[in-house]
């Protein structure tokens, strides 16, 4: 069985957020931030590899991978925006902001 799975749409993601606790949302936020960071690192590495190789097959593969990573990052950025909107709707700041700015009562 080789069926491709696609991530849920941004709208479905937004709906799912409403069922999560703030703690769970902050966990998802952290995971997305780490993922985007790793994808950026990977793309930077692949760009350097493109510059250093003359093998066209490898270059094509690297470029395709970079393109796919960019699409994933766009999707994940949309999810970060959705998380920000949900936390704002709840009157909550993401946990990292709380750590940096303190908690105001």
C-alpha positions, -999 to 999 in steps of 0.1 A, spaced: 0 0 0 15 32 -11 -10 59 -5 2 95 1 -10 112 32 -16 149 32 -16 171 62 -49 185 73 -59 218 59 -53 250 78 -91 253 84 -92 218 99 -62 227 120 -79 258 133 -109 237 143 -87 211 160 -70 239 180 -102 248 197 -103 214 214 -68 216 228 -56 229 261 -33 259 262 -5 235 273 -11 213 243 -12 243 219 21 255 233 36 221 227 24 221 191 38 256 188 72 245 200 72 215 176 63 237 146 90 262 155 116 234 158 105 219 125 107 252 106 141 258 121 153 224 110 139 228 75 157 261 71 189 245 82 184 217 58 177 241 29 209 261 38 229 229 37 214 219 4 221 253 -11 258 249 -2 258 214 -17 243 227 -49 272 252 -51 298 224 -45 286 196 -68 286 192 -105 263 161 -105 231 173 -122 211 145 -108 220 155 -72 214 192 -80 180 184 -93 172 163 -62 185 191 -39 164 217 -56 133 196 -55 138 189 -18 143 227 -11 111 234 -30 92 208 -10 106 221 23 95 257 13 60 244 8 61 226 42 74 258 59 45 278 43 20 254 57 36 253 91 38 291 92 1 292 85 -4 269 114 17 292 136 -5 321 126 -36 299 135 -21 291 169 -14 328 175 -50 337 166 -64 309 189 -42 320 218 -51 356 212 -88 346 211 -83 330 245 -65 360 259 -33 340 263 2 347 251 25 319 238 46 304 265 79 318 252 65 353 253 54 347 289 89 337 298 104 368 281 79 394 292 67 379 325 31 373 335 9 403 342 -20 400 365 
